[in-house]
Amino acid sequence: MGQRRSWARLGGFILVGCLTTIFGCLLLLLLTGHFSVHYTADHDGTLPLWILTVPALLAIVATRFTPPTVKWENPFRLDPPRTRLEAAWLTALATAFAIVMVLPGAPLWFLIAKPVLLIAIPLTLFWYLRRNGGKRERWCPMTPTRWIAPLVPAAVFLGLTYLLGAYPESRLIPDVQTILVVFLFNAVIEELFFRRWLQTRLEAVLGLWPGIVLAAVLWAVWHIGIQSHHGVGLGVLTVLAGHGVRGMFLGYLWARYRNFPVLLLVHGVINAPFLLTGLL
C-alpha cells in the first residue's frame, strides 16, 4: 500500500509538471505575440494558435460528458513490477526517439528510428517478458455504444479544427498510396506506441491523468526535431503547446472509451486535413 501511495504521489508531481509545461508554453506564445504559428515541417504555412488548442480542449470537455465510461480494469495493474519495467522501457524509447530526431539528418533517422524504436524493440520486449512468465493483456470487448460514443468528441474536435479552420494544404490531395503510407507510419505507429502501449501502462503505474499527460508530452517532444526550422525556442513552445493539448485529447479519448479505430481515425485526419476540408 505504501509503495502504491508513493507512485501515486509521483504521478501527482508529474501531472502538475506536465500541465505547467504545456500551458506555460501556450501562455508564453500568447505573451510574446505569437498568435499564429508554424505547425508543420512540410511548408511555411501558419495557423492561428486557437485552432491548435481550443478544439482539443473543447473535445476533452465533450469526451468527459459523453457516456459511457468503459467499465474496464486496467490489466497492467495485476503485475506492478512488470508494468513498471515496461513503462520505464517505453518511456526511455520515447525519449530516445525524441533525441534522435534532433540529430543531423533527422528525415533519414525518422524513417529508420521510428519503426525500430517504437515498434520493433517494444514487440521484442513484450515477447521476452511473456516468454518468461508475463501474461498477455486482455481488452474489453467492443459494444455498439463504445463505437458510437467517441464519435461525438471526435466530431467536435475535427469539426472545429477543419471545418472552421483553413489549412494551407487542405486542397492538395495526394495519391492513395501516399495517404496509406502516411497513415500507417504516423497514425498507426504513434497511437499504438504512445497511447495503447505507453499510456495504458503509465495509467496503471501513475494514475489516469498523469499517464495521459505524460504520454502527451512524450508524444509532443519528438516533433521538436522536425518543427524547429524557424527557431528552436519557438519550435519547442509551439510543439509543447499545440501537440501537448492535442495529445491530452487523444489520450483521454483512448482512456475513456478504449476504442482504437476511432483514435486512429482522428489522428489520421490530423495528418491529412484534406479528408474533411479538401473534399467539401
BADRENMAR-893156 format. One record per residue (C-alpha): residue in three letters; x, y, z negated. Coordinates in steps of 0.5 Angstrom, whole numbers, padded with zeros to 4 digits, always signed. Layout:
N
ALAXYZ;...
//
This chain:
280
MET+0000+0000+0000;GLY+0006+0005-0002;GLN+0009+0003+0005;ARG+0003+0005+0009;ARG+0002+0011+0005;SER+0009+0013+0007;TRP+0008+0012+0014;ALA+0001+0016+0014;ARG+0005+0022+0011;LEU+0010+0022+0016;GLY+0004+0022+0021;GLY+0001+0028+0018;PHE+0008+0031+0019;ILE+0009+0029+0026;LEU+0002+0031+0027;VAL+0003+0038+0025;GLY+0010+0039+0028;CYS+0007+0037+0035;LEU+0001+0041+0034;THR+0005+0047+0032;THR+0010+0046+0038;ILE+0004+0045+0043;PHE+0000+0051+0041;GLY+0006+0055+0039;CYS+0009+0054+0047;LEU+0002+0057+0049;LEU+0002+0063+0044;LEU+0009+0065+0047;LEU+0007+0064+0054;LEU+0001+0069+0053;LEU+0005+0074+0048;THR+0010+0074+0054;GLY+0005+0076+0059;HIS+0005+0069+0063;PHE-0002+0069+0064;SER-0001+0065+0071;VAL+0005+0059+0071;HIS+0008+0055+0076;TYR+0005+0048+0075;THR+0009+0043+0080;ALA+0015+0041+0083;ASP+0012+0041+0090;HIS+0012+0048+0091;ASP+0012+0055+0088;GLY+0004+0056+0087;THR+0002+0058+0081;LEU-0005+0057+0077;PRO-0008+0061+0071;LEU-0006+0059+0064;TRP-0013+0057+0062;ILE-0014+0052+0068;LEU-0008+0048+0065;THR-0011+0048+0058;VAL-0018+0051+0057;PRO-0022+0045+0061;ALA-0018+0040+0057;LEU-0020+0043+0050;LEU-0027+0043+0052;ALA-0026+0036+0055;ILE-0024+0034+0048;VAL-0030+0037+0045;ALA-0034+0033+0050;THR-0031+0027+0048;ARG-0032+0028+0041;PHE-0039+0029+0041;THR-0041+0024+0047;PRO-0042+0017+0044;PRO-0041+0011+0043;THR-0034+0011+0039;VAL-0031+0004+0040;LYS-0032+0000+0034;TRP-0025-0003+0035;GLU-0020-0006+0030;ASN-0013-0004+0033;PRO-0010-0011+0034;PHE-0003-0008+0032;ARG-0005-0007+0025;LEU-0005-0014+0024;ASP+0003-0014+0024;PRO+0006-0008+0022;PRO+0013-0010+0022;ARG+0013-0012+0030;THR+0009-0006+0031;ARG+0014-0001+0028;LEU+0019-0004+0032;GLU+0015-0004+0039;ALA+0013+0003+0037;ALA+0020+0005+0036;TRP+0023+0002+0042;LEU+0018+0005+0046;THR+0019+0012+0043;ALA+0026+0011+0045;LEU+0025+0009+0052;ALA+0020+0015+0053;THR+0026+0020+0050;ALA+0031+0016+0055;PHE+0027+0018+0061;ALA+0026+0025+0059;ILE+0033+0026+0058;VAL+0035+0022+0065;MET+0030+0027+0068;VAL+0034+0033+0066;LEU+0041+0030+0069;PRO+0043+0032+0076;GLY+0040+0028+0082;ALA+0033+0028+0078;PRO+0029+0026+0084;LEU+0033+0020+0085;TRP+0033+0018+0078;PHE+0026+0019+0078;LEU+0025+0013+0083;ILE+0029+0008+0079;ALA+0029+0010+0072;LYS+0021+0011+0072;PRO+0019+0003+0073;VAL+0025+0001+0070;LEU+0025+0005+0063;LEU+0017+0005+0063;ILE+0015-0002+0066;ALA+0021-0007+0066;ILE+0024-0006+0060;PRO+0018-0006+0056;LEU+0015-0012+0059;THR+0021-0016+0057;LEU+0021-0013+0050;PHE+0014-0016+0050;TRP+0016-0022+0053;TYR+0021-0023+0048;LEU+0017-0022+0042;ARG+0012-0026+0044;ARG+0016-0032+0045;ASN+0019-0031+0038;GLY+0012-0032+0035;GLY+0009-0025+0037;LYS+0001-0025+0038;ARG-0002-0023+0045;GLU-0006-0017+0043;ARG-0014-0018+0044;TRP-0018-0012+0047;CYS-0025-0010+0046;PRO-0030-0013+0052;MET-0033-0007+0056;THR-0040-0006+0056;PRO-0045-0001+0060;THR-0045+0005+0055;ARG-0037+0004+0055;TRP-0037+0005+0063;ILE-0042+0011+0063;ALA-0040+0015+0056;PRO-0033+0017+0058;LEU-0035+0020+0065;VAL-0038+0026+0061;PRO-0032+0029+0058;ALA-0028+0027+0065;ALA-0034+0031+0069;VAL-0033+0037+0064;PHE-0025+0036+0065;LEU-0025+0035+0072;GLY-0031+0040+0074;LEU-0028+0046+0070;THR-0021+0044+0073;TYR-0022+0043+0080;LEU-0029+0046+0082;LEU-0028+0053+0078;GLY-0020+0053+0080;ALA-0017+0054+0086;TYR-0011+0049+0087;PRO-0006+0052+0093;GLU-0005+0045+0096;SER-0012+0043+0095;ARG-0014+0043+0102;LEU-0008+0039+0104;ILE-0010+0032+0104;PRO-0004+0026+0105;ASP-0005+0020+0109;VAL-0008+0014+0105;GLN-0001+0010+0104;THR+0002+0016+0100;ILE-0004+0017+0096;LEU-0004+0010+0094;VAL+0004+0010+0092;VAL+0003+0017+0088;PHE-0003+0014+0084;LEU+0001+0007+0083;PHE+0008+0011+0081;ASN+0004+0016+0077;ALA-0003+0015+0074;VAL-0002+0007+0073;ILE+0005+0007+0070;GLU+0005+0013+0066;GLU-0002+0011+0063;LEU+0000+0004+0062;PHE+0006+0006+0058;PHE+0004+0013+0055;ARG-0003+0011+0053;ARG-0004+0004+0053;TRP+0003+0001+0050;LEU+0006+0007+0046;GLN+0000+0011+0044;THR-0004+0005+0041;ARG+0002+0003+0037;LEU+0003+0010+0035;GLU-0004+0010+0032;ALA-0003+0003+0028;VAL+0003+0006+0025;LEU+0002+0013+0024;GLY-0006+0014+0025;LEU-0010+0016+0030;TRP-0009+0023+0032;PRO-0001+0023+0030;GLY-0001+0018+0035;ILE-0005+0021+0040;VAL-0001+0028+0040;LEU+0006+0025+0039;ALA+0005+0021+0045;ALA+0002+0027+0049;VAL+0009+0031+0047;LEU+0013+0025+0049;TRP+0009+0025+0056;ALA+0010+0032+0057;VAL+0017+0033+0056;TRP+0019+0028+0061;HIS+0016+0033+0066;ILE+0021+0039+0064;GLY+0026+0036+0068;ILE+0022+0037+0075;GLN+0019+0043+0073;SER+0024+0048+0070;HIS+0026+0050+0077;HIS+0024+0057+0075;GLY+0028+0057+0069;VAL+0029+0052+0063;GLY+0026+0056+0058;LEU+0019+0058+0062;GLY+0019+0051+0064;VAL+0019+0048+0057;LEU+0014+0053+0055;THR+0009+0051+0061;VAL+0010+0044+0060;LEU+0009+0043+0053;ALA+0003+0048+0053;GLY+0000+0045+0059;HIS+0002+0038+0059;GLY+0001+0038+0052;VAL-0006+0040+0052;ARG-0008+0035+0058;GLY-0004+0029+0054;MET-0008+0030+0048;PHE-0015+0030+0052;LEU-0012+0024+0056;GLY-0010+0021+0049;TYR-0017+0022+0046;LEU-0021+0019+0052;TRP-0017+0013+0051;ALA-0017+0012+0044;ARG-0025+0014+0043;TYR-0027+0009+0049;ARG-0021+0005+0051;ASN-0023+0005+0058;PHE-0017+0004+0062;PRO-0020+0005+0069;VAL-0023+0012+0067;LEU-0017+0014+0064;LEU-0013+0012+0071;LEU-0019+0016+0075;VAL-0018+0022+0071;HIS-0010+0022+0071;GLY-0011+0020+0079;VAL-0015+0027+0080;ILE-0010+0031+0076;ASN-0004+0029+0081;ALA-0009+0029+0087;PRO-0013+0035+0086;PHE-0016+0035+0094;LEU-0020+0029+0092;LEU-0025+0034+0089;THR-0024+0041+0092;GLY-0021+0039+0099;LEU-0027+0035+0100;LEU-0032+0040+0099;
//
